[in-house]
Amino acid sequence: MDQPWTHRQRPERLERRLEFSDYEATRLFLERLELLSKQESRYPDISFGRTYVNLTLVPAGDGDQPALGEADHAFAASIDALVG
């Protein structure tokens, strides 16, 4: 079962794990994520296996310890929309 985004501290980030029924579904999601990432010029940290994808979003802002903002949550929502 897919989990919602989890807000973590130190360093601040959003994390989510997505589960898929098979490799084909995983691959299709990753292809859609690639297109979204290119469009937004934003690339999450990704690890994946045959039927899952782990995503980590770090704050888009500058500075030593940027905080998560509206743009980060909007990007997370755009990723959620890819899952359907």
Secondary structure, 3 states (H helix, E strand, C coil): CCCCCEEECCCCEEEEEEECCCHHHHHHHHHHHHHHHHHHCCCCEEEECCCEEEEEECCCCCCCCCCCCHHHHHHHHHHHHHHC
